[in-house]
Amino acid sequence: MQQAKHAEQMANRFRELVEDAGDSLSANHYNELKLIIEAGLDTALLESLERVTERLTSLAHDIQHNAEFFD
């Protein structure tokens, strides 16, 4: 949910920059931009979670391996 809010803020900021330059785009273009930004944020989050998962899996494997020496 945070990604959607952040994406909307970024698209709104871009709208401000475009309008300050004296240009304009349709609302559909800003909606598409918001979706593109949100997809990028989601992808970055998933990639980060994958790295955390890999680290946790490695740690779990190490713990299991070390526990075998104490049995």
C-alpha positions, 0 to 999 in steps of 0.5 A: 500500500505504501508503494501506491501512495509513494507512486502517486506522490512521485507522479504528482511531483512530475505533473508539477514539474511539467506544468511549471514548464508550461506543458501538460499531459492527459490524466491518463498519462499520469495514471500510467506513470503512477502504475509504472512507478508502482511496478518499479517500486514493487519489483525493487521490494521483491528483489530486496525480499528475495535477498533477505530470503536467501540470507535467512535460508543460508543462516538456517542451513548453517544453524542446522549444520552446526546443530548436527555437531552438538547431537 
